[in-house]
Amino acid sequence: MNTVVKPPSNRVWQGDDVTVSDVLNALADIRGKFARAEADGDEHAHPRNCVMTLIAVAASEADERLAEQTCLTISSQHPAQAIVIREEAPLRGHHLDAWITTDVKRPEMSCAVECEIITLHVRGAAADHLDALVDPLLVSGVPTYLWWMGTPPFRKNELLAALRVGDGLVVDSARFEEPHRSFVGLARLLKVAHHRLGLADLQWSRFRPWRETIAQFFGPADRRAFLTGVSEVGIDYAGEGRGNRIAAALITGWMAAALGWKLKRAAAGAGGVVVAHFENGPHSVEVDFRSVERAHLAPGELSSIRIGGASNGVTFRLSVQHDPERKPRVSVPAYRTVHPAEGEDDAAIELAERRAEWHRDVLHENLDSLHHTATGDPPGESRPQRPVVVTHDRRRRDTGRVLLTMIEMGEVEPLRHVQQLDREDEAALLLDLLATGTHDEVFNRSLAAASELMHLF
């Protein structure tokens, strides 16, 4: 992950071996002091806004710090009550240790807002007593979201009781222990959890560039017929174990649920190879999973997706690659000799060339003013020639995080598109899911279809 974990910014209260009642009294005292301090003269204290309660369950100290920082980032823009629970924490007493961290935001156009994070260290698994622990702390009338940073105990009945306090459960299937079993347990919640509970997966949000790229290929009206002409799908992923196929299964489940494919059979072989057959009306679709060795990809991360087929006598093929293979370029005369690729792939070089061209245009547009500022000469006198900014100067390491899309249709020249991926940030991913209230029917259908496929492995 790319998020920088920082320690709590301002701890204003701490209690060892306390009760939930002690935490409530401390929280009320902190809020009262802040409201009175912000009231000016005869003004009444400003009411405290709260749009949701966000509960994060962390299994380690690193996750705890990450949860506190993420909750603080979200609360600064979306007033919320944040509770961070560290399960299996080493405790000396019989109750719990707790502290409250605050951070005050002072927007220019509104009154100050105090962001509070309640951190609780509990003995044993959080699911065993989560409902009784946090229920007194909840704010009535606003939704409650539970962010389980590790692996929820899907096989425990206590989890269902713990989920009754929440309106949504957010997990990250890329971090599951025993990923295959845990993923099946996540899908089972669609049937056994209470009807108000929404399910969300941070890994699903990471798939957005992939899903958008695939959907955009079929977007134009003249390509809609290709939807019923898909005959083969190939997905490459890192790692060999069946738990590393979650991402590939989710993408397959998304396509199958959207296009109405019916799963007929599936089989897994040696080396991480999987073959599944779907029925698409009168046609059949073959889906192949293949494990590849990519050192820079995490186990289970997608490497490439290939979709092919034919419709109305026209063949098509869509290929989406994550960080395509970097092959050394062969030196050729002129430009490539002056600007060696240094082993970078075509996609990264293309991004660098775009940056260099944009930089040249900006300098050219501001040539007069820049020259006058630098030399004091009147605009237009002794101006240098058009500035030269070489591609090598505009290349950065992040040019490697790209999706390279190749489109082939019939006899037409292949189309090529490069898209740079954004950095992964827990706060941004979490907000993306909370914006929908964690009730995403597309994800639910994809999860159910993926679980059916994973079950046959």
C-alpha positions as CSV (number, residue, x, y, z in Angstrom):
1,M,0.0,0.0,0.0
2,N,1.2,3.5,-0.7
3,T,-0.5,5.3,2.3
4,V,1.9,6.8,4.8
5,V,1.0,5.8,8.3
6,K,1.5,8.5,10.9
7,P,1.0,8.3,14.7
8,P,-2.1,10.0,16.3
9,S,-1.9,13.8,16.0
10,N,-3.4,14.9,19.4
11,R,-4.3,12.5,22.1
12,V,-6.5,14.4,24.6
13,W,-7.7,11.6,26.9
14,Q,-6.5,8.1,27.9
15,G,-7.8,5.5,30.3
16,D,-6.4,2.1,31.2
17,D,-8.7,-0.7,32.4
18,V,-11.9,1.5,31.9
19,T,-15.5,0.8,30.9
20,V,-17.5,2.0,28.0
21,S,-19.3,4.4,30.4
22,D,-15.9,6.0,31.2
23,V,-15.3,6.5,27.5
24,L,-18.7,8.1,27.0
25,N,-18.2,10.5,29.9
26,A,-14.8,11.6,28.6
27,L,-16.2,12.1,25.1
28,A,-19.1,14.2,26.3
29,D,-16.6,16.4,28.4
30,I,-14.3,16.9,25.3
31,R,-17.2,17.9,23.1
32,G,-18.6,20.2,25.7
33,K,-15.3,22.0,26.2
34,F,-14.9,22.5,22.5
35,A,-18.4,23.8,22.0
36,R,-18.0,26.3,24.8
37,A,-14.6,27.4,23.6
38,E,-15.9,28.0,20.1
39,A,-19.0,30.0,21.2
40,D,-18.2,33.7,21.0
41,G,-19.7,35.9,23.6
42,D,-23.5,35.4,23.8
43,E,-23.6,32.9,21.0
44,H,-25.1,29.5,21.6
45,A,-22.9,26.5,21.2
46,H,-22.9,25.3,17.7
47,P,-24.5,21.9,17.2
48,R,-22.1,19.0,16.3
49,N,-22.7,17.6,12.8
50,C,-22.3,13.9,12.1
51,V,-23.1,12.1,8.9
52,M,-22.0,8.6,9.9
53,T,-20.2,6.4,12.3
54,L,-17.2,4.6,11.0
55,I,-15.9,1.6,13.0
56,A,-12.5,0.1,12.0
57,V,-11.4,-3.2,13.3
58,A,-7.6,-3.6,13.2
59,A,-5.6,-6.8,14.0
60,S,-2.1,-5.2,14.3
61,E,-0.5,-2.0,15.4
62,A,0.3,-1.0,11.8
63,D,-3.4,-1.5,10.8
64,E,-4.4,0.5,13.9
65,R,-2.3,3.5,12.9
66,L,-3.5,3.2,9.3
67,A,-7.1,3.1,10.5
68,E,-6.6,6.2,12.7
69,Q,-5.0,8.2,9.9
70,T,-7.7,7.1,7.4
71,C,-10.5,8.0,9.7
72,L,-9.0,11.3,10.4
73,T,-8.6,12.1,6.7
74,I,-12.3,11.2,6.1
75,S,-13.6,13.0,9.1
76,S,-11.9,16.2,8.1
77,Q,-14.2,16.5,5.0
78,H,-17.2,14.4,6.1
79,P,-18.1,15.0,9.8
80,A,-18.2,11.5,11.3
81,Q,-17.7,9.7,14.6
82,A,-14.8,7.3,14.2
83,I,-14.1,4.3,16.4
84,V,-10.9,2.2,16.0
85,I,-10.9,-1.2,17.7
86,R,-7.7,-3.2,18.1
87,E,-8.7,-6.8,18.7
88,E,-6.4,-9.3,20.5
89,A,-4.7,-6.4,22.2
90,P,-2.4,-7.1,25.2
91,L,-4.3,-5.8,28.2
92,R,-3.4,-5.8,31.9
93,G,-6.9,-5.3,33.3
94,H,-10.2,-7.0,32.8
95,H,-12.0,-4.4,30.7
96,L,-10.4,-2.3,28.0
97,D,-7.9,0.4,27.4
98,A,-9.1,3.5,25.5
99,W,-8.0,6.9,24.3
100,I,-9.5,9.8,22.3
101,T,-7.6,11.7,19.6
102,T,-8.9,15.0,18.2
103,D,-8.1,17.2,15.3
104,V,-9.7,20.6,14.8
105,K,-10.5,21.8,11.2
106,R,-11.3,25.5,10.6
107,P,-12.9,25.9,7.1
108,E,-12.9,29.5,5.8
109,M,-16.7,29.6,5.1
110,S,-18.0,27.7,8.2
111,C,-17.5,27.2,11.9
112,A,-14.7,25.0,13.2
113,V,-15.2,21.2,13.3
114,E,-13.6,18.8,15.8
115,C,-12.8,15.4,14.5
116,E,-12.6,12.7,17.2
117,I,-11.3,9.2,17.0
118,I,-12.1,6.8,19.8
119,T,-9.5,4.0,20.0
120,L,-10.3,0.9,22.0
121,H,-8.0,-2.0,22.8
122,V,-10.1,-5.1,23.6
123,R,-9.2,-8.6,24.8
124,G,-9.8,-11.4,22.4
125,A,-11.6,-11.3,19.0
126,A,-13.6,-8.2,18.4
127,A,-16.5,-10.1,16.9
128,D,-17.2,-11.8,20.3
129,H,-18.4,-8.6,21.9
130,L,-18.5,-6.0,19.2
131,D,-22.2,-5.2,19.4
132,A,-22.2,-4.7,23.2
133,L,-19.0,-2.7,23.0
134,V,-19.9,-0.1,20.4
135,D,-23.7,0.1,20.7
136,P,-23.6,2.7,23.5
137,L,-21.2,4.8,21.5
138,L,-23.3,5.0,18.3
139,V,-25.0,8.1,17.1
140,S,-28.7,7.6,16.4
141,G,-30.2,8.5,13.0
142,V,-27.0,8.2,11.0
143,P,-25.6,5.1,9.2
144,T,-22.9,2.9,10.8
145,Y,-20.2,1.3,8.6
146,L,-17.9,-1.4,9.8
147,W,-14.4,-1.6,8.1
148,W,-12.8,-4.9,8.9
149,M,-9.2,-4.5,7.9
150,G,-8.1,-8.1,8.3
151,T,-10.2,-11.3,7.8
152,P,-13.6,-11.3,9.5
153,P,-14.4,-14.6,11.3
154,F,-16.9,-15.7,8.7
155,R,-17.3,-19.2,10.3
156,K,-18.4,-17.7,13.7
157,N,-22.0,-17.1,14.5
158,E,-20.8,-14.2,16.7
159,L,-20.0,-12.3,13.5
160,L,-23.7,-12.1,12.5
161,A,-24.5,-10.6,15.9
162,A,-21.7,-8.1,15.5
163,L,-23.0,-7.1,12.1
164,R,-26.4,-6.1,13.5
165,V,-24.9,-2.8,14.7
166,G,-23.9,-1.8,11.2
167,D,-25.5,-0.8,7.9
168,G,-22.5,-1.8,5.8
169,L,-19.4,-4.1,6.0
170,V,-16.2,-3.1,4.1
171,V,-13.4,-5.7,3.7
172,D,-10.4,-6.1,1.5
173,S,-10.4,-9.5,-0.1
174,A,-6.8,-9.0,-1.3
175,R,-5.7,-9.3,2.4
176,F,-7.7,-12.3,3.4
177,E,-6.1,-15.1,5.3
178,E,-7.1,-18.5,3.7
179,P,-8.4,-16.4,0.8
180,H,-10.5,-19.1,-0.9
181,R,-12.4,-20.1,2.2
182,S,-12.8,-16.4,3.4
183,F,-14.1,-15.3,0.0
184,V,-16.7,-18.0,0.0
185,G,-17.7,-16.9,3.5
186,L,-18.0,-13.3,2.3
187,A,-20.4,-14.4,-0.5
188,R,-22.4,-16.4,2.1
189,L,-23.2,-13.2,3.9
190,L,-25.4,-12.2,0.9
191,K,-27.8,-14.9,2.1
192,V,-27.5,-14.9,5.9
193,A,-26.9,-11.3,6.9
194,H,-29.7,-8.9,7.8
195,H,-31.3,-7.3,4.7
196,R,-30.1,-3.8,5.6
197,L,-26.4,-4.8,5.5
198,G,-24.5,-3.7,2.5
199,L,-21.3,-5.5,1.5
200,A,-18.3,-3.7,-0.1
201,D,-14.7,-4.8,-1.1
202,L,-11.8,-2.5,-1.5
203,Q,-10.4,-4.8,-4.1
204,W,-13.6,-4.2,-6.2
205,S,-12.8,-0.4,-6.2
206,R,-9.3,-1.2,-7.4
207,F,-10.9,-3.0,-10.4
208,R,-12.6,0.2,-11.6
209,P,-10.0,1.1,-14.3
210,W,-10.3,-2.5,-15.6
211,R,-14.1,-2.5,-15.6
212,E,-14.3,0.9,-17.2
213,T,-11.9,0.0,-19.9
214,I,-13.7,-3.2,-20.8
215,A,-17.1,-1.5,-20.7
216,Q,-16.0,1.4,-22.9
217,F,-14.9,-1.0,-25.6
218,F,-18.5,-2.1,-26.0
219,G,-19.9,1.4,-25.5
220,P,-20.2,2.6,-29.1
221,A,-23.5,1.6,-30.8
222,D,-21.7,-0.2,-33.6
223,R,-20.0,-2.5,-31.1
224,R,-23.0,-3.5,-29.1
225,A,-23.5,-6.7,-31.1
226,F,-20.1,-7.8,-29.9
227,L,-21.6,-8.4,-26.5
228,T,-23.4,-11.5,-27.7
229,G,-20.4,-12.6,-29.8
230,V,-17.8,-13.1,-27.0
231,S,-16.4,-16.6,-27.3
232,E,-13.3,-16.5,-25.2
233,V,-11.9,-14.7,-22.2
234,G,-8.3,-15.1,-20.9
235,I,-7.2,-13.7,-17.5
236,D,-3.6,-13.7,-16.3
237,Y,-2.9,-13.3,-12.5
238,A,0.1,-13.5,-10.2
239,G,0.6,-16.5,-8.0
240,E,-0.5,-20.1,-8.3
241,G,-2.8,-21.0,-5.4
242,R,-6.5,-21.1,-5.7
243,G,-6.7,-18.2,-3.2
244,N,-4.9,-16.0,-5.7
245,R,-7.8,-16.4,-8.2
246,I,-10.2,-14.1,-6.3
247,A,-9.5,-11.1,-8.5
248,A,-9.9,-13.1,-11.7
249,A,-13.1,-14.7,-10.4
250,L,-14.6,-11.4,-9.5
251,I,-13.9,-9.9,-13.0
252,T,-15.4,-13.1,-14.6
253,G,-18.4,-12.9,-12.3
254,W,-18.9,-9.3,-13.2
255,M,-19.0,-10.1,-16.9
256,A,-21.1,-13.2,-16.4
257,A,-23.7,-11.4,-14.3
258,A,-23.9,-8.4,-16.7
259,L,-24.2,-10.5,-19.9
260,G,-26.4,-13.3,-18.4
261,W,-23.9,-16.1,-18.8
262,K,-24.8,-19.5,-17.2
263,L,-21.9,-21.5,-15.7
264,K,-21.9,-25.0,-17.0
265,R,-18.6,-26.5,-15.7
266,A,-15.1,-25.5,-14.5
267,A,-11.9,-27.4,-13.7
268,A,-8.6,-26.4,-12.2
269,G,-5.3,-28.0,-13.3
270,A,-1.7,-27.8,-12.3
271,G,0.2,-24.6,-12.4
272,G,-2.7,-22.3,-11.6
273,V,-4.6,-23.0,-14.9
274,V,-8.4,-22.9,-14.8
275,V,-10.9,-23.5,-17.6
276,A,-14.5,-22.6,-17.2
277,H,-17.3,-22.9,-19.7
278,F,-20.3,-20.6,-19.8
279,E,-23.5,-20.6,-21.9
280,N,-24.5,-17.4,-23.6
281,G,-27.8,-18.2,-25.2
282,P,-27.0,-20.5,-28.2
283,H,-23.3,-19.7,-27.9
284,S,-20.6,-21.0,-25.5
285,V,-17.9,-18.9,-23.8
286,E,-14.6,-20.4,-22.6
287,V,-12.8,-18.6,-19.8
288,D,-9.2,-19.4,-19.1
289,F,-7.2,-18.4,-16.0
290,R,-3.4,-18.5,-16.2
291,S,-0.8,-18.0,-13.5
292,V,2.1,-15.8,-14.6
293,E,5.3,-14.8,-12.9
294,R,5.4,-11.1,-12.4
295,A,7.8,-10.0,-9.7
296,H,6.4,-6.5,-9.3
297,L,2.8,-7.7,-8.8
298,A,1.4,-8.9,-5.5
299,P,0.0,-12.5,-5.4
300,G,-3.5,-12.5,-6.9
301,E,-3.1,-9.2,-8.7
302,L,-4.4,-9.1,-12.3
303,S,-1.8,-9.0,-15.1
304,S,-3.9,-9.0,-18.2
305,I,-7.3,-9.7,-19.6
306,R,-8.1,-10.8,-23.2
307,I,-11.6,-10.9,-24.7
308,G,-12.2,-12.2,-28.2
309,G,-15.1,-13.3,-30.4
310,A,-17.0,-12.4,-33.6
311,S,-20.3,-10.9,-34.6
312,N,-21.9,-10.3,-38.0
313,G,-18.8,-11.6,-39.7
314,V,-16.4,-9.2,-37.9
315,T,-13.9,-10.6,-35.5
316,F,-12.7,-8.6,-32.5
317,R,-10.1,-8.8,-29.8
318,L,-9.6,-6.6,-26.7
319,S,-6.5,-6.9,-24.6
320,V,-5.8,-5.0,-21.4
321,Q,-2.4,-5.3,-19.8
322,H,-1.2,-4.1,-16.4
323,D,2.4,-2.9,-16.6
324,P,3.2,-4.6,-19.8
325,E,6.4,-6.5,-20.3
326,R,9.4,-4.2,-20.6
327,K,11.5,-5.2,-23.5
328,P,14.8,-3.4,-24.4
329,R,14.4,-1.3,-27.5
330,V,16.8,-1.9,-30.5
331,S,18.7,1.3,-31.2
332,V,17.7,3.0,-34.5
333,P,18.9,6.2,-36.1
334,A,17.7,9.7,-35.3
335,Y,15.3,10.2,-32.3
336,R,15.7,6.8,-30.6
337,T,19.4,7.0,-30.7
338,V,19.5,10.4,-29.0
339,H,16.8,9.4,-26.5
340,P,17.5,5.8,-25.5
341,A,14.5,3.9,-24.0
342,E,16.7,2.4,-21.3
343,G,14.7,-0.8,-21.2
344,E,11.3,0.9,-20.5
345,D,8.2,-0.4,-22.1
346,D,6.2,1.3,-24.9
347,A,3.5,2.4,-22.5
348,A,5.8,4.2,-20.1
349,I,7.7,5.9,-23.0
350,E,4.4,7.1,-24.4
351,L,3.4,8.7,-21.2
352,A,6.8,10.4,-21.0
353,E,6.5,11.8,-24.5
354,R,3.1,13.2,-23.7
355,R,4.5,15.0,-20.7
356,A,7.4,16.4,-22.7
357,E,5.1,17.6,-25.5
358,W,2.8,19.3,-23.0
359,H,5.8,20.9,-21.3
360,R,7.2,22.2,-24.6
361,D,3.8,23.8,-25.4
362,V,3.5,25.5,-22.0
363,L,7.0,27.0,-22.4
364,H,6.3,28.1,-25.9
365,E,3.1,29.9,-24.9
366,N,4.8,31.8,-22.1
367,L,8.1,32.4,-23.9
368,D,7.8,36.2,-24.0
369,S,7.0,36.6,-20.3
370,L,9.6,34.1,-19.2
371,H,12.3,35.7,-21.2
372,H,11.5,39.2,-20.0
373,T,11.4,38.0,-16.4
374,A,14.7,36.2,-16.7
375,T,16.7,38.8,-18.6
376,G,14.9,42.1,-18.3
377,D,14.9,42.5,-22.1
378,P,11.6,43.8,-23.7
379,P,9.4,41.0,-24.9
380,G,10.4,39.8,-28.4
381,E,14.0,40.9,-28.2
382,S,16.8,38.3,-28.3
383,R,14.4,35.5,-27.7
384,P,15.8,32.0,-27.7
385,Q,14.6,29.4,-30.1
386,R,11.7,27.1,-29.3
387,P,12.7,25.3,-26.0
388,V,13.7,21.7,-26.2
389,V,12.6,19.4,-23.4
390,V,13.7,15.8,-24.0
391,T,11.6,12.9,-23.1
392,H,14.2,11.6,-20.7
393,D,13.7,14.7,-18.4
394,R,10.0,14.1,-18.1
395,R,10.0,10.4,-17.2
396,R,9.3,9.3,-13.7
397,R,9.0,6.0,-12.0
398,D,5.2,6.2,-11.9
399,T,5.1,5.9,-15.6
400,G,5.3,2.2,-15.1
401,R,1.8,1.9,-13.4
402,V,-0.3,1.8,-16.6
403,L,-3.0,-0.1,-18.3
404,L,-2.2,-0.7,-22.0
405,T,-5.3,-1.4,-24.1
406,M,-5.1,-3.0,-27.6
407,I,-8.2,-3.2,-29.8
408,E,-8.4,-5.3,-33.0
409,M,-11.5,-5.4,-35.1
410,G,-11.6,-7.1,-38.5
411,E,-9.0,-5.9,-40.9
412,V,-8.8,-2.4,-39.4
413,E,-5.4,-1.2,-38.0
414,P,-5.2,-2.1,-34.3
415,L,-6.0,0.7,-31.9
416,R,-3.7,1.4,-28.9
417,H,-4.4,3.4,-25.7
418,V,-2.3,4.0,-22.6
419,Q,-3.9,4.9,-19.2
420,Q,-2.0,5.8,-16.1
421,L,-3.3,4.3,-12.9
422,D,-3.8,6.4,-9.8
423,R,-2.0,5.6,-6.6
424,E,-3.8,3.4,-4.2
425,D,-5.1,5.3,-1.1
426,E,-7.2,3.7,1.6
427,A,-9.1,6.9,2.3
428,A,-10.0,7.4,-1.4
429,L,-11.0,3.8,-1.9
430,L,-13.1,3.8,1.3
431,L,-14.9,7.0,0.4
432,D,-15.7,5.6,-3.0
433,L,-17.5,2.7,-1.4
434,L,-19.2,4.7,1.4
435,A,-20.6,7.1,-1.2
436,T,-22.9,4.3,-2.4
437,G,-23.9,3.3,1.1
438,T,-22.1,0.0,0.4
439,H,-25.3,-1.2,-1.3
440,D,-24.0,-2.0,-4.8
441,E,-26.2,-4.5,-6.6
442,V,-23.6,-4.8,-9.4
443,F,-21.0,-5.9,-6.9
444,N,-23.5,-8.3,-5.2
445,R,-24.3,-10.0,-8.4
446,S,-20.6,-10.2,-9.3
447,L,-19.8,-11.6,-5.9
448,A,-22.4,-14.3,-6.2
449,A,-21.3,-15.3,-9.7
450,A,-17.7,-15.4,-8.6
451,S,-18.5,-17.5,-5.6
452,E,-20.3,-20.0,-7.7
453,L,-17.2,-20.2,-10.0
454,M,-14.8,-20.5,-7.0
455,H,-16.9,-23.3,-5.5
456,L,-16.2,-25.5,-8.6
457,F,-12.5,-25.1,-8.1
